Amino acid sequence: MTAPTPAPPAVPAGAAPAGAPAGGAGTGAATALARAAARRRRVPYLLLLPGLAWLLVFFVAPMVYQASTSIQTGSLETGFQVTWNFAAYPAALAEYWPHFLRSVLYSGTATALCLLIGYPLAYTIAFKAGRWRNLLLVLVIAPFFTSFLIRTLAWKTILADESPLVSALRALHVLDLTGALGLTDGSRILATPLAVVCGLTYNFLPFMILPLYASLERVDGRLHEAAGDLYARPFTTFRKVTFPLSMPGVVAGTLLTFIPATGDYINAELLGSTNEKMVGNVIQSQFLRVLDYPTAAALSFILMAVILATVSVYIRKAGTEELV
């Protein structure tokens, strides 16, 4: 006779069967993991908050205020009112277009000179300086320890009519050639286009050298050795290897030089005359002397549009994606 099979032990109400996963503990762990993942996803946004707040307070808010100012009418005595006067833009452009053209011409010339001067210097520091590299970099950065205004005033002394430099150029008849080209006025350099371009070139040269050096310093020297092993001449190596690989630095340097130089007004104010005024001088005068705030704001937005259009065309035609 077969013995009866014992009945399984009774399971208390609410308890999980033996061998079954603990549902409550699993759900709690999953919830904790989900919360941790959510916190990790929020971290990048929290890190962006200080930068976004800075841009909002010091860029977006002033831009909105200036946009509102540019479409106002009135005077300082009677007050300014928003009248949606968009006619201020074509009127400002029609009156001051020579200053815009002069700004682009001067800043473009200074940018080209900075590239011609800065590239050989950056190349030397990156590949030939050896143990003197750090010293040369310090010398490049050293002008930043002096006020921009003082540096420009120093050039006013250097280019004075009776300075040793001008006397030497006059003795060598160099000023005769520059005068024929319309860069100088007779036997003087100060208060001429050449003086303004010289000031712009000097003041913004470090902005060209540093990006060029950073780009050239990353070029692998073994590529030069490989080009030499393939019987490439030094100039061919530079044209086919070094310069294309340094294009990110060229693009960055030209932008960092051209953009602030276009809006500069210190060099034209101290080294030029009324015939060399740039659009920055007009904006400064409209804001602080004439007190015509709508015109000054409209000129500021037109200048920004001109710079954005120029930079967009430049990036499209000479972007690093196409040249590297």
Secondary structure, DSSP 8 states (H G I E B T S, - for coil): ------------TT---TTS--HHHHHHHHHHHHHHHHHHHHHHHHHHHHHHHHHIIIIIHHHHHHHHHHTEEEETTTEEEE---TTHHHHHHHHHHHHHHHHHHHHHHHHHHHHHHHHHHHHIIIII-GGGHHHHHHHHHGGGGS-HHHHHHHHHHHTSTTSHHHHHHHHTTHHHHHHHTTSSBTTB-TTSHHHHHHHHHHHHHHHHHHHHHHHHHTS-HHHHHHHHHTT--HHHHIIIIIHHHTHHHHHHHHHHHHHHHHT--HHHHHH--GGG--HHHHHHHIIIII--HHHHHHHHHHHHHHHHHHHHHHHHHH-HHHH-
